[in-house]
Amino acid sequence: MPTLDEAMGMIERLDIAAFQVKTESTLSDRKSFLRVQNFARSVLGHYVYLEVGSHLGGSLFPHLIDPACEAAISVDPRPPAQPDERSQVFHYPENSAARMIAGLSDWLPPAAMAKLTTIDSDVSDVRPDAVAFKATVALIDGEHTNRACFSDFVGVYSLMKPDCIVSFHDANLIADAIVNAERFLDHIGITYETVFLPDTVAVMGLGGLASAVRDQLQPHALDRETYLERSRRQLWSHVAKVHYPKIHAEIEQLQSDNSKLSDEVECMRKASLDAQTHLAAIMSSTTWRTSAPIRMVVDRIKRRLAR
């Protein structure tokens, strides 16, 4: 377990060794998380941290050990499995707040753990008066679908102070939700600035922190339009790969069905030709010709009876 001074040194140096608890994020993501944390410390001094989707608590750890973080709130409905924009379902066995707290307690002193509040709920169901403090820094890392992420943003917004920082993990998967969040802020007249940090961390400064995000984080950011275009293209490619076996099987089934229909059509065509040949043979036969007068008499009788 690192000492407080060692941990703070790692955070300030953007040393990813500061993450002592397992986190499902890339090395560049962890560096971006630390950059956002340092940014929050510099512009806010002290802050309240809110996180949606904590799982094992890896991204909570640097904030809990940081004296600048006065309180940390983890909101997570703890699903055993959840969908994803990649058209896959991801499973989280033994996903519980108790498991997370036990793991964090192995690395953090009681005073740091005392800052943590856990809420096993969807953030959209959390009333503002259910938390003791309005948050100033948030991370949205729950269900990675655009629908759920936008819902999380709206839920988080009601728990934040007007001047705040909201980050999104796996921004490459939920880029449309982030753009929708921006349109929502435009609609209600809130000033904001969004930057995309390596690899998949989007950071949004709201209100009075919008200009600070632009000035201090934009120099470390990726080009917005390039990032969004590449993210969408990679997502579509991944979805296509996921569905390829099913689509391929359906194509093969259609081809098989089409082959059977073609065989049936060919059989019907041959049967029709055989019938026409048989009819032609009958009509050209001697019996058919010699019986023509009789058929004419019969037809006349039928017409008279029908009157």
C-alpha positions as CSV (number, residue, x, y, z in Angstrom):
1,M,0.0,0.0,0.0
2,P,1.5,3.4,-1.0
3,T,1.8,6.1,1.5
4,L,-0.3,9.3,1.0
5,D,2.7,11.2,-0.2
6,E,3.7,8.4,-2.6
7,A,0.1,8.2,-3.9
8,M,-0.1,11.9,-4.4
9,G,3.2,12.0,-6.2
10,M,2.0,9.4,-8.6
11,I,-1.2,11.3,-9.2
12,E,0.6,14.6,-9.9
13,R,3.1,12.9,-12.2
14,L,0.3,11.1,-14.1
15,D,1.9,7.8,-13.0
16,I,-0.7,5.1,-13.7
17,A,0.8,3.1,-10.8
18,A,-1.7,5.3,-8.7
19,F,-4.3,2.8,-9.8
20,Q,-3.8,0.1,-7.1
21,V,-7.2,-1.5,-7.6
22,K,-8.2,-3.2,-10.9
23,T,-9.8,-1.0,-13.5
24,E,-11.1,-1.9,-16.9
25,S,-9.4,0.9,-18.8
26,T,-6.4,1.4,-21.1
27,L,-3.1,2.8,-19.9
28,S,-3.8,6.0,-21.8
29,D,-7.3,6.2,-20.2
30,R,-5.8,6.0,-16.7
31,K,-3.4,8.8,-17.6
32,S,-6.3,10.9,-18.8
33,F,-8.2,10.1,-15.6
34,L,-5.3,11.4,-13.6
35,R,-5.0,14.5,-15.8
36,V,-8.7,15.3,-15.2
37,Q,-8.1,14.8,-11.4
38,N,-5.2,17.1,-11.4
39,F,-7.2,19.6,-13.4
40,A,-10.0,19.4,-10.9
41,R,-7.6,19.9,-8.0
42,S,-6.1,23.0,-9.7
43,V,-9.3,24.8,-10.6
44,L,-11.5,23.7,-7.6
45,G,-9.1,23.2,-4.7
46,H,-11.5,20.7,-3.1
47,Y,-14.2,18.7,-4.8
48,V,-16.9,16.1,-4.4
49,Y,-16.6,13.2,-6.8
50,L,-19.6,11.3,-8.3
51,E,-19.1,8.1,-10.3
52,V,-21.7,6.1,-12.3
53,G,-20.7,2.5,-12.8
54,S,-17.9,1.7,-10.4
55,H,-17.8,-2.1,-10.6
56,L,-14.6,-3.0,-8.6
57,G,-13.7,0.6,-7.7
58,G,-10.5,1.0,-9.7
59,S,-11.3,4.5,-10.9
60,L,-12.6,5.5,-7.4
61,F,-9.2,4.7,-5.7
62,P,-7.2,7.8,-6.8
63,H,-10.0,10.1,-5.6
64,L,-10.5,8.4,-2.3
65,I,-6.8,8.6,-1.5
66,D,-6.7,12.3,-2.5
67,P,-7.2,14.8,0.4
68,A,-8.6,17.3,-2.2
69,C,-11.6,14.9,-2.6
70,E,-13.9,15.6,0.2
71,A,-16.5,12.9,-0.6
72,A,-17.0,10.3,-3.2
73,I,-20.4,8.9,-4.3
74,S,-20.7,5.7,-6.3
75,V,-24.0,5.1,-8.1
76,D,-24.3,1.7,-9.7
77,P,-27.4,-0.5,-10.1
78,R,-25.0,-3.5,-10.0
79,P,-26.4,-5.6,-12.9
80,P,-25.1,-9.1,-13.5
81,A,-25.0,-8.3,-17.2
82,Q,-25.6,-5.3,-19.4
83,P,-25.8,-4.6,-23.2
84,D,-23.3,-2.5,-25.1
85,E,-23.3,-0.5,-28.3
86,R,-21.1,-3.2,-29.8
87,S,-24.1,-5.5,-30.0
88,Q,-22.8,-7.6,-27.2
89,V,-23.8,-8.4,-23.7
90,F,-21.1,-8.1,-21.0
91,H,-21.3,-10.1,-17.8
92,Y,-20.3,-8.9,-14.3
93,P,-20.4,-11.9,-11.9
94,E,-20.6,-11.1,-8.2
95,N,-21.1,-7.5,-9.0
96,S,-21.9,-5.9,-5.6
97,A,-21.0,-2.8,-3.6
98,A,-19.8,-5.1,-0.8
99,R,-17.3,-6.7,-3.0
100,M,-16.0,-3.3,-4.2
101,I,-15.8,-2.0,-0.7
102,A,-13.8,-5.0,0.5
103,G,-11.4,-4.7,-2.4
104,L,-10.8,-1.0,-1.8
105,S,-10.4,-1.5,2.0
106,D,-7.4,-3.7,1.3
107,W,-5.6,-0.7,-0.1
108,L,-7.1,2.4,1.7
109,P,-7.1,3.5,5.3
110,P,-10.5,3.8,7.1
111,A,-10.4,7.6,6.9
112,A,-10.3,7.4,3.1
113,M,-13.1,4.8,3.0
114,A,-15.2,7.0,5.2
115,K,-15.5,9.4,2.3
116,L,-17.3,6.8,0.2
117,T,-21.1,6.6,-0.2
118,T,-22.5,3.8,-2.4
119,I,-26.0,3.8,-3.9
120,D,-27.2,0.7,-5.7
121,S,-29.5,2.3,-8.1
122,D,-29.8,3.8,-11.6
123,V,-28.7,7.4,-11.3
124,S,-31.9,8.6,-13.0
125,D,-33.7,7.3,-9.9
126,V,-31.5,9.2,-7.4
127,R,-33.2,12.2,-6.0
128,P,-31.0,15.3,-5.5
129,D,-31.8,15.3,-1.7
130,A,-30.6,11.7,-1.5
131,V,-26.9,12.8,-1.5
132,A,-25.3,15.0,1.2
133,F,-23.3,17.1,-1.2
134,K,-23.7,18.4,-4.8
135,A,-20.8,17.0,-6.8
136,T,-18.4,19.0,-8.8
137,V,-16.5,16.2,-10.6
138,A,-18.3,13.2,-12.2
139,L,-17.4,10.2,-14.3
140,I,-20.1,8.3,-16.3
141,D,-19.0,4.8,-16.9
142,G,-22.1,2.7,-16.7
143,E,-24.0,0.9,-19.5
144,H,-22.3,1.7,-22.7
145,T,-25.3,2.3,-24.9
146,N,-26.2,5.7,-26.2
147,R,-29.7,5.5,-24.6
148,A,-28.4,4.6,-21.2
149,C,-25.5,7.0,-21.3
150,F,-27.6,10.0,-22.2
151,S,-30.0,9.0,-19.4
152,D,-27.1,8.8,-17.0
153,F,-25.9,12.3,-18.0
154,V,-29.4,13.8,-17.3
155,G,-29.5,12.0,-14.0
156,V,-25.9,13.2,-13.1
157,Y,-26.7,16.7,-14.1
158,S,-29.3,17.1,-11.4
159,L,-26.7,16.0,-8.8
160,M,-24.0,18.5,-9.8
161,K,-23.2,22.1,-9.0
162,P,-23.6,24.5,-11.9
163,D,-19.9,24.8,-12.4
164,C,-18.7,21.2,-12.8
165,I,-16.7,18.7,-14.7
166,V,-18.3,15.6,-16.3
167,S,-16.2,12.9,-17.9
168,F,-17.3,9.9,-19.9
169,H,-15.3,6.7,-20.2
170,D,-15.4,4.6,-23.4
171,A,-16.4,7.8,-25.3
172,N,-15.7,6.0,-28.6
173,L,-18.7,3.7,-27.9
174,I,-21.2,6.4,-26.8
175,A,-20.2,9.3,-28.9
176,D,-23.8,10.0,-30.0
177,A,-24.9,10.2,-26.4
178,I,-22.2,12.8,-25.7
179,V,-23.3,14.8,-28.7
180,N,-26.9,14.5,-27.5
181,A,-25.8,15.8,-24.1
182,E,-24.3,18.8,-25.8
183,R,-27.5,19.5,-27.6
184,F,-29.4,19.2,-24.3
185,L,-27.1,21.8,-22.7
186,D,-27.6,24.0,-25.8
187,H,-31.4,23.7,-25.3
188,I,-31.3,24.7,-21.6
189,G,-28.8,27.5,-22.2
190,I,-25.8,26.1,-20.3
191,T,-22.2,27.0,-21.4
192,Y,-20.0,24.0,-21.9
193,E,-16.7,22.8,-23.6
194,T,-16.0,19.2,-24.5
195,V,-12.6,17.7,-25.2
196,F,-11.6,14.1,-26.1
197,L,-8.5,12.8,-24.3
198,P,-6.6,9.6,-25.2
199,D,-7.7,6.9,-25.5
200,T,-11.4,7.1,-24.8
201,V,-12.1,9.8,-22.2
202,A,-14.3,12.7,-23.0
203,V,-14.3,15.6,-20.6
204,M,-17.0,18.3,-20.4
205,G,-16.6,21.5,-18.5
206,L,-19.9,23.2,-17.6
207,G,-20.7,26.7,-16.6
208,G,-17.7,28.6,-15.3
209,L,-15.4,25.7,-15.9
210,A,-16.0,25.5,-19.7
211,S,-13.2,28.0,-20.5
212,A,-10.8,26.2,-18.1
213,V,-11.4,22.9,-19.9
214,R,-10.7,24.6,-23.2
215,D,-7.6,26.3,-22.1
216,Q,-6.0,23.6,-19.9
217,L,-7.2,20.3,-21.4
218,Q,-7.6,21.1,-25.1
219,P,-3.8,21.1,-25.6
220,H,-3.8,17.4,-24.6
221,A,-6.9,16.5,-26.6
222,L,-7.5,14.7,-29.8
223,D,-9.1,16.3,-32.8
224,R,-12.8,16.2,-32.2
225,E,-14.1,15.5,-35.7
226,T,-11.4,12.9,-36.5
227,Y,-12.1,11.2,-33.2
228,L,-15.9,11.1,-33.7
229,E,-15.6,9.8,-37.3
230,R,-13.1,7.1,-36.4
231,S,-15.0,6.0,-33.4
232,R,-18.3,5.6,-35.4
233,R,-16.5,3.8,-38.2
234,Q,-14.8,1.4,-35.8
235,L,-18.0,0.8,-33.9
236,W,-19.9,0.0,-37.1
237,S,-17.1,-2.4,-38.2
238,H,-17.2,-4.2,-34.9
239,V,-21.0,-4.5,-35.0
240,A,-20.7,-6.0,-38.5
241,K,-18.2,-8.5,-37.3
242,V,-20.4,-9.5,-34.4
243,H,-23.4,-10.1,-36.6
244,Y,-21.5,-11.6,-39.6
245,P,-21.9,-15.3,-38.5
246,K,-25.7,-14.8,-38.1
247,I,-26.0,-12.8,-41.4
248,H,-23.9,-15.4,-43.2
249,A,-26.0,-18.2,-41.9
250,E,-29.2,-16.4,-42.9
251,I,-27.7,-15.8,-46.4
252,E,-26.9,-19.5,-46.7
253,Q,-30.4,-20.4,-45.6
254,L,-31.9,-18.0,-48.2
255,Q,-29.7,-19.5,-50.9
256,S,-30.8,-23.0,-49.8
257,D,-34.4,-21.9,-49.9
258,N,-33.9,-20.3,-53.3
259,S,-32.3,-23.4,-54.6
260,K,-35.3,-25.5,-53.5
261,L,-37.7,-23.0,-55.1
262,S,-35.7,-23.2,-58.3
263,D,-35.9,-27.0,-58.3
264,E,-39.7,-26.8,-57.7
265,V,-40.1,-24.3,-60.5
266,E,-38.1,-26.5,-62.8
267,C,-40.2,-29.5,-61.9
268,M,-43.4,-27.5,-62.6
269,R,-42.0,-26.3,-65.9
270,K,-41.2,-29.9,-67.0
271,A,-44.6,-31.1,-65.9
272,S,-46.2,-28.3,-68.0
273,L,-44.2,-29.2,-71.0
274,D,-45.1,-32.9,-70.6
275,A,-48.8,-32.0,-70.4
276,Q,-48.6,-29.8,-73.5
277,T,-46.8,-32.6,-75.4
278,H,-49.4,-35.1,-74.3
279,L,-52.3,-32.8,-75.3
280,A,-50.7,-32.2,-78.7
281,A,-50.3,-35.9,-79.2
282,I,-54.0,-36.5,-78.4
283,M,-55.2,-33.7,-80.7
284,S,-53.1,-35.0,-83.6
285,S,-54.2,-38.6,-83.2
286,T,-56.6,-40.4,-85.7
287,T,-59.2,-41.0,-82.9
288,W,-59.3,-37.3,-82.1
289,R,-59.9,-36.3,-85.7
290,T,-62.5,-38.9,-86.4
291,S,-64.5,-38.0,-83.3
292,A,-64.7,-34.3,-84.2
293,P,-68.3,-34.5,-85.7
294,I,-69.6,-36.2,-82.6
295,R,-68.0,-33.6,-80.4
296,M,-69.7,-30.9,-82.5
297,V,-73.2,-32.5,-82.1
298,V,-72.7,-32.9,-78.3
299,D,-71.7,-29.2,-78.1
300,R,-74.8,-28.1,-79.9
301,I,-77.0,-30.2,-77.7
302,K,-75.4,-28.7,-74.6
303,R,-76.0,-25.1,-75.8
304,R,-79.7,-25.8,-76.5
305,L,-80.2,-27.4,-73.1
306,A,-78.5,-24.3,-71.5
307,R,-81.1,-21.9,-73.0
